[in-house]
Amino acid sequence: MSSAAPATLQRGPKGLPVLGSILELRRKGILNFYYDLWRQYGDVTESHLGPMHAFGFVRAEHLQHILVHHADQYVKGLSHAKLRVAIGNGILTLEGERWYRQHKLMQPTYTRRNVNGFADIMTDEAQKLLARWGSNPALQQGVNINQEMTSVTMNIISRAVFGFALGNEFQRAAQALHSLLDYTAKTTNSIIDTPLFIPTATNQQLKQGRRVLREFITRIIAQRRSEGLQDDLLSMLMSAKDADTGEVMTDEELFDEVVITFFAGHETTASLLTWTLFLLSKHPDVEAQLHAELDAVLNGRSPTLDDMQNLPYTRRVLDETLRLYGPVPVVARDATEAGEVDGVVVPKGALLVMLPYATHRHPDYWEKPDAFYPDHFTEAQTANRPRYAYLPFGAGQRICLGMHFALLEATLLLAEIMQRYRVRLAQDFDGGVEFIGVIRPRSPIILRFEPRNSA
């Protein structure tokens, strides 16, 4: 790769003998650990995590080099082992030929045209949410917004994937999914892994979660095979066929892909909306501009697909939230061979940790790096910024297939909510974050919603 000047490698913390910085990583979590490294040592850092030789990168050109230009050299190897144990071998965790095959099979399912077919479900669930809120007097005292957004996005992904709305059984499956994510969070920074055959509470939680999900999803797959395919994502995945070989997914592959779609399909958008509403509660000037656009374009009616191009400020608000609290704040890869990143020698087997969370706050790329400033995404600002300074859904060939689904869903829901309400912080929130699959608030965000027609 080319660069005006080679990157400066900062050695980072020396750490403890043998253990290196693994205890500090475990205490802080991977996101905060590498963010602190960047703030203290600079754009390229080196550290040791037990026997692992680790490098941290945040510059746009370095992320482009690793994720785009040399994607086959830096792969999801040991860095994703814990995630594979929890959610299986789907498109999120696969590598090599198996990934190429799955990507080829799945990509047509997530075209903009197919995704747009779920807009009516998104709008319908948004209207149900508002109807429920309208009869809830506690709304103006304060609600846990992450719980509210998780509930509505889970309803949407349930209908989109399986063709039916939430029920008690689906709630049980959703809880099982969260148990898998909790397992990943608990074990990611562990020093010693307990073998799965040992019945610890964590291992039992993992096995029970996968058992519940497998029973739930396998039964629905069997029903589809006997009753016929429907207009839902599961049916699209079941009918996906390799144009060259005629192959379709096995039931095991379908199970793993549905688990990943189930997770990414609601967690990503719930997180985005949670942080957007929180930021709007703290920035009434941005909220006022958003209200003005929604009033001018929609005038109180529900948004449609045709309105999307006429809501540029709404999209800038969402993009700015994704900059500050994107769903992929940390990206890890393993070096399959020795190489260089902008003059920095990376040995074979090294762990490369890229931090879009820091890239999105880098003063070299952003006029107001720590502020909530939607005008970062005007055409002029975007044109003057390196392409890979902003990558909320990843980059290169492995960019998230569900990106269009998440952005459409978030736009429709935000437009419905903000037409009707002003949002304010009901309890103090320290702004702390944690990374568990997606970036979440460290403590509950309690917001109150004031009907706009009350003033």
Disulfide bonds with the S-S distance in Angstrom:
none
